[in-house]
Amino acid sequence: MRFRFVIGLSIIMCFIFSPLQKPMCYDTAKSFKNTSLPVRQTGAHSKQVIIKIGVASMVTPVDAVRYYQEIIDYIGEQIKRPVRMVQRRTYEEMDALLERGEVKIAFICSAPYVKDHDKFGAELLVAPSVNGSPKYHSYIIVHKDSHVKSFTGLKGRAFAFVDPRSNTGKLYPEYLLKTMAYTPEKFFKRFIYSYSHNKSVELVAKRLVDGAAVESLVYEYMLKKDSPYAKQTKVIKRSPPFGIPPVVVTRDMDPALKRQLKEAFLNMDKTAKGKEILGAMMIDGFVRIADSAYDSIRKMDRTVYADEYALKKNKGKRLVHFGVIPRDNPRILYEKYQPLLDYLSEKTPYQYELTLRKKYEEAVTALGNGEIDIALFGPLTYLEAHAKYGAVCILKPKGIDGHAAYKSVIITKKDSNISKISELKGKTVAFAASKSTSGNLIPRYLLANSGIHLKDLAQYVNFDYHDSVVKAVLKGQYDAGAVRDSVARKYMKLGLDVIATSDAIPTGPLVVSKRFMPAVEDIKKALLALNPNDANSQKVLKRLDDDLKNGFVEVSDSDYADIRSKINAVPQTCGTGCHPKIRL
């Protein structure tokens, strides 16, 4: 009976078990030899319209009939109406049936629900609960003997997705790639579609691919059943919880019928026959579920397909490439800046695409060669772009306190015996990127003012991200670190101390290339209109990076004169070749 559960539950959740079958489309009023199967219509039922219940799954039709007909029949008996199961092999086919109204109720997957709800108003009816929760996960797996320890370690390797429309087997891993500024084509050496979660596990176990994204319940079941393939794999990343694939109805369904159906599902665990069916499938029962349970999937979908949505929404508008210096990892950058781009797309005659580069200098070069049109830079990167390419600053963020400034800080662990910057001689120090103003340039001045140069340190390193510096200090890998004050503030409760703070640094400006100057006024007008005291503006500002939450002010190149003098005063060499070799 336990095997029966996985097939049945997997059908409910649109999970993929049999990839080698040829596509088949049919309903249960027809046998597989094209002979008629009786539809349950007796007595008064014979005069009623048959309720077609759709099942979107990739399992074989025989399994669908064998394991799923019981639950369909049960619902029919409870609502005293004739029912018929209609199965389609692909998500797309079932979505089309729902949209045309050829089925009024269906078991569909989470990602298709999100699209169907937005496209033609599909409504949630109920959702299955498993192990006390209507949630599930995506697992990124590799072979148990693989040296790959994280998703990023799969770069340049072979990978298996499940299905192009799968949430756990495609959307989630593609979302991870998007937040890393990659596409599958650019990240993986090659990738394939297995069209089955358990087939993906098998491919990894046999080393035919290096990694795969699979659905958690199927994977956990395989482990419990001592699957030799699952035993040859391990999980290296677990997604956040997602809303489980639901039962949906069309928006125009008769309200009375909708209530009947919902009651039949919700009370299924309260009848002997219903409990028997659920027990065989190892489902707790069916529960009410809110649309908000699928918001995380909706967010991933918007991120992965942002460019497509923008093209549809802003058809005919010029595309503007908006850059940001990479002081945070790409996932955080998307979260902090995409709302600003959405706002600008609405308020100006342009559409915007977030264009990221891995290094500070790469972002500057991209602005210079036209790959980026407008960017939020730090003071040092702005000055370099101005010196090399004639870039112009047009606005600057007001910053966290509204004074258009921030600071650089030197941090240590709370339990460290280091209490002042002069005690860092002979110690190890982590800096941010070499062209970071607050994570490298200013901290070097703070050290120099205390008589400490790089040659006086036992060891030093430059990390790409400020967060990486903090984590290295918290883990005890380095005695101290240099970061932006707003970054340190996030981690203070985890045991950080600030042992040195710089003078105020002007917030980095919004920068444009000279060829983009004709568009500047529209952008300035839209950004200067963002008022933190205005309710409508707050809807946008509260979702942005902390430095942007108070809006923007006018800026001048002279605001960065002190930073320019500091970088020009740095020796071109100090014996270790550590300083940026530029003159601004």
N, C-alpha and C positions, 0 to 999 in steps of 0.2 A: 504493500500500500504506500510505502514511502516513495518508491519510484514514481508512482502515479501522481504524487504531489508535485514533483518538479515539473513534469510535463504539463499538468493542469495549471499550476501557478505561473509557469513560464508563458503559457498562452495568454493568461490574464494580463501579464505584464509585457506582452509582445516580445518575449525573449526568443532567441534564435537557436534552434537545436539541430536542424537538419539541412545543411547547406547544399547537399548534392542532389536534392530533388529538383526536377524540372518545374518551372512555374506552373501553378494550377489555380484556376479561379472557378469557384463553384459555390452552390449553396446546398444545404442539407435536404432540400426537397428532391435532389437528384443523387443517384448513387454514382459510384465511380465508373460504372458500366453504362451510365446514362439511362438507368432505369429509375422509375419514380420510387422515392421513399415516402411513406405516409407522413403527412403533416398532422399533428395531433389536433383534430377537430372532431369533437363529439358533442352531441346534443346541441345546446345553444351556441357552442363555440363555432359550429359549422356556418353560422350566419355572420360571424364577426370577421372583421378585416384582420388578416394575419400580421402579427408584429414581427418584423424582421430585426434580429439582433446580430449586429456585425462583430466579427472577430478579426482583428488585424494581427497576423502572426506569420512566422517563417517556418513553423513546424509542418510536418507532412499532413495533408488533409485527413488521412486515416486516423492519426493521433488526435487531431482536432475533434473529429466526430466522436471517437471513443471516449476521450476524457472530458470533453467539454459539453457534450449533449446533456449530461445529467443536470448541470447547473442551469442550462437554458430551459430544460423541461421543468425543473423545479420552479423557476420564476413564472413560467406559463401557468402552472397549477395554482400558484399563490394568487395571481391576479385574475385567474379564470378566463384567460384569453389564449387563443391559438398562437404559437410562436414558431419561428423558423430561424435557424442559424444561417448566417451568410458569412462565408469566410473569403478573404482575399489574401494572397501571399505577401503583398507589399503594403507598406504604410500608405503609399501614394494612392493606391487603388481604393483603400478603405476611406481615405480622406475624401476622395471624389464621390463615393457613394453617399457619405454624410452630407456633403455640400449640395448634392442634387436631391437630397431627401429620400433616396432609395432605401436607406436604412435610417431609423429614427433613434436608435440606441446602439452603442458600440463600446467594446473594450479596446482602447487604443493606448499607445505609448505616450509618455510624458511630453517629449518634444513635439510630436504631432499635435497634442492637445493645445499647447501654447500657440502654435500657428493657426490651428482650426478655430480657436476661440477668437483670435484677433481677426481672422479672415472672414468667417461667416457666422460667428456667434455661438459655436459649440459650447454647451453648458455642462458643468460637473454634476453628476448624479451622486455617486459614491466612489469609494476607493477601497481596495483590500488592505487589511492590516495584518502584518506578519511580525511575529515576535514582539507584539505590543506597539508597533509603530507603522504608520503609512509612509515609510521612507526607505530609500535604498541608496547605493553608492556605485561609483565607478572605481575599479581597481586598475592600476598600471602594474603589469607583471613582467618579470624576466625569468630566465632559467635560474634554478636554485644555485648553480655554480657560477653565475655571471658576476663579473666585477662591477657592473653598473649598479650604482646605489641611489640614483635619483633620475627623474625624468630627463633632466638636461644631459645626463650621461648617455642618452640614446641618440644624441646628435650623430649623424653620419652612419646610422645603422638601419637595419631593416625592421619594419613595424607592421603590425596587423591591426587594422580597424575592423569593426564588425559589419556595419551597413552605413551607407551615406546619410541615412536619416536617424540613426541610433543616437540616443542621448548619451548613454554610458559608454558606448563603443565608438563614438565619433565626435559628437559635439563637445563633450568635456575635454578630451585630449586636444582637439583643435582649438578650444578656448585657451588651454595652457600655452599652445604654440603662439597664438595671437598675442597674448600678454608678454611673450618673449620676443615679439616682433619677427616671427617666422611664419611661414606657411609649411604645410607638409612637404611640398616639393623641395623647398630650400633646406628643411631641417633633416629629413630622413634620406638615407642613401636610396631607399626604395620603400614603397608601402603597398599593401594589398588589402582587399576586403575579403574576409573569411565567410561572411554571411551566417556566422554562428558563433556564439560566445564560447561554447565548449570546443569548437574547432580552433578558435584563436588560442585557447589554452594548449591544445594539442600541438599547434604549430610552434609555440614557444618551447614546449617540452622536447620536441624533436629538433630544436635548434634551426628550424627553417626560417624563423624570424627571431630577432633579438628581443623584441618586446611586443606587448599588445595591451589594449584597453578592453576590459571585460566587466560584466555586470556582477555585483557582489553576491547576490543570492545564488546564482548559478555556480559561481566559483566556490562559495562556502559549501554548497551541497556536494559538489564534486569531491571536496576534501573529506566531508563526512562519509561519503561512500567509498573512500579509499581509492579514488581515481588515480591510476598510475601516472596520468598526465599532470594532474594538479599537484601531485607530490613532487614533480620535477620542476616546479615553478615557485616563485616567491613574489609577494607584493612589495613594491617599492614606493608606491604612492596611493593614498586613499582619498577620494574626493570628499567634499562636504556632503551632507545628506541632501537628497533630492526628493521632491514629491513623487510618490509611487504612481505608475501608470493607472489612470482612472477609468471608470465607466462614465461615458458622456451621452448626452441626448442633444437633439437638435433644438434650436431656439423656438421653433414653432410647434413643438410637441404639445398635445392636449394637457393642460395643467392637472386634470384629474388623473390621467394615465401616468403622468410623471410622479404624482404622489403615491400611486399604487406601486409603481416600480421601486421607488425609493424605500417604501415600507417593507416590501418583500426582501430587498437586499439587506436592510438594516436589521431585520428580525430573523434572518436566516439562521443565526447561531442560537436562536431560542426555540427552534422546532427540532424534533428528533431527526427527521430526514435531512434537514438543513445542516445540523451539526455533523451528521455522518459524512455528508459530502465535503464540508469544510475540513473535517478531521482527516479525511483521506488526502486532501490537498495540503494539509498543515497550514491552513489559513485561519487566523483568529476569527475573522468575520469581515463584514463590510462596515465602513464608518463614513460619516460626513467629512468632507475635506474642503477647505477654502481655496479659492483661486490663488491667494497669496502663497500657498505652499509651493507653487511653481514659479515664483518670482526669480529664484536663483537660476533656473533654466532660461527664463525670459532674458535675464541679464546676460547670460552667456551667449544666447542667440544674437542679441543686439550687438555684442562685442565682436563676435566672429563675422557677422554679416553686416557690420556697420557701413562698409563701403557700398554694398548693394542697396541697402536701405537709403543711404544718402543720395545715391544716383536716382532712385525712384522719386524720392521726396523733392529733390532739388534739380530735377531734369532741366537741362538747359543752362544751369548756373556754372560759372567757372569754378574749377576745383583748385582750392588753395591748400598747399602742403604746410602744415603747422608743426614746427619742431620744438622740442624741449630738451635741455641738457639732461643727460642720463644720471642724475644724482640718486635716483631711486631705481629699483628694478622695474622692468616694463609693465608688469601687472599693476603695480601701484601707480605708475604714471598714467595708465589708461583710466584708472578709477578717479584720479585727481584732476585730469584735464579734459577728458571726453565731454563732460557736461558743459564746459566752456565752449568747446567747438560746436556743440549742439545749439547753444544760445546764439553764437555768432552766425550759424547757418540760418537761423530764424530771423535775425535782425539785420543782416546785410545781404547784398546781392550775390553772395558767394556760398559755396559749400566747402567744408573743411575736412581734411583728413590728417589724423595724427601720424606724423612721420618721425620715427625714432632711429637714433644711431647708438652704437654701443659705447663709443668714446666721445669725450668732450670735443676733441679736435675734429672728429668725423662730423659732428653736428655743425661746427664752424665751416668746414669745407663744403658741406651740403648746402649751406646758405649761400656760400660764394659761387658754387657752380649751378645754382638754380634748382637743385633737388628739393630744397626747402625755400618757401617764400617768406615766411614770418616765423619768429621763434621767441620763446622765453629763455633768455640766457642769464648766466651769472655775470657779475661785473667783469671778471677777467676774460671770459669767453666773448662778451660783448666787445671789449677793447681790442681783442685780437681780430674779431670779425670786422671791426671798424678800420683797423690799421691795414688789414690785408685786402678787404673787399669794399671798403667804403660803406659798410652797413650803418643804418641810421636807427637810433633809439627813439621810440615814439611815446611810450608810456612806461610807468613802473608800478608794480603792486604796492599797496599801502602797507602791507605787512601785517603781522599778527596784532600789533598794538596800534596800528593806524599811522605810524610815524615813518613808514617807507624805509625801514631799516631792520637789520638783524645782527647777530653777533656770532663769532666763532668761539668755541669753548674747548678746553682740554679736559678730558674725563678720565677717571680711574674707577676701579671697583671700591665700594664702600669699605670693605674689609682690608683694603690695601694700606700699607704703611707710608704711602706717598701722600703728602698733604699740600705740597706746593710745587710749582713748576721747576724750581731750581733743583729739586731732588730727582729729576729725570735723567741726570747725567749717568751714563752707564746702564740705562734702562732700555726697554724695548717700546717702540711707539708705532701705532698704526695711523696712517693718514688716509684721507679720501683721494680721489683722482688727482693727478699731478696738476691739472689745470682748474681745480676747484678753488674758489676764493676762500671760503670758510673752512674747507677741509684740508688745505695744503699751503696756500700762500700766506695767509694771515697767521696760522699756527707756527710757521717757520719764523715769522717775525717775533711772535711771543717767546719762542724758545731762544732766539738770538738775543733778545733784550735781557734774557736771564743768563746769557753767556754760554748757551748750549747750541752747538751746530751738529749737523748730521754725523760728523766724524766722532762726536762725543757720545753718540748713542751706541748701545750694544747691538741693536738691530732696528731696522725700520722697514715699513712696507707701505705701498699705496694700494688701497682697495678701490674697486670701481664705485661702490655705493657707500653712502654715509651709514646706512643700517648695518652694513657688513663690518664697519669699524666698531660700532657699538657692541655687536655680538661677539667679535673677537676679544674685546676687553672683558666683557661679562664672562666669557668662557676661560679667561685667564691666559689666553694665548699671547697677549701683549699687556704690558704694564699700564699703558695709557693710550689714548686715542684723541684725534682731532676731528670735530664734526660741527655742523650747524647747530645753533642753540635749540631750534625747534625739534630737531631729531633727538637730541639728548633729553629733552623734556618728555618725550614719549616713553623713555625707558627708565626714568628716574626711580620709579617705584620698584624696579627690578634690582636695585642696588648699585646705582651710579653715584659718584661724587664729581662735582665740577671743581677743579683746582685752579683754573685760570679762565678769564673771560676777556675778549677783545673789546676795543671801542666799537661803536656802531658802524656797520657797513651798509651802504645803500643797497636796497633790494635790486636784484638784477632786472634789466629792462626788457620790454617787448621790442624786438629788433626786426627790421625789414631790410631787404636788399633794395638798392636804388631803383631797380627795374620794377619793383612792386609799389613804388611811392603813389601812383594814381589811386590805389585802393585804400590808402591810409586813412583818409577822413571818415569813410564809412565805418571802419573798424574802431577808430578812436571814439566816434560818437556813440557807438553801441557799448563800448567798455566803460566810458565815463558815465554812462547812464545807470550803471550798476551801483545802487545806493544801499549800503547795509541797513539803513533805517527804513527801507521800503519793503513791504511784504512780498511783492512780486520778485524783486531783486534777490531777496533772501532765499527764495526757492532754488535759485541758481547758485548763489554764493556759498550756501551751507554745504554744498556737495564738492567744493573745490579744495585744492591745496590750501593749507593754513595761511600762507602768505597772500593768497588771493581773496580771502573771505571778507576783506574790508574794501574791495574794489581797487580802482586804479587812479593815478594822478599823472599830471604832466611831468616830463623828465627832460633833462638837458645833459649833453655830453660832459659838461663841467661837473656834474654830480659825481663823476667817477675819476676826477683829477687826482685824488689822493691814492686811489688804487693804482692808477697809471704810474704815479711817481714811485710807488713801492716796488712794482714789478720791474721798472726800469733801473731801480737801484740795486736789485739783486745781482750778485756777481754771475757772470756767465758760466763760471765753473767754480766748484768748491772742493775739488779733489775727488768727488764721487759722481759728478755729472748728474746731480739730482734736480737742478732747477730748470724750469721751462726756458728754453733758449730762444726767447723772443724779445723784441723791443717794441714798445707800443707808443 
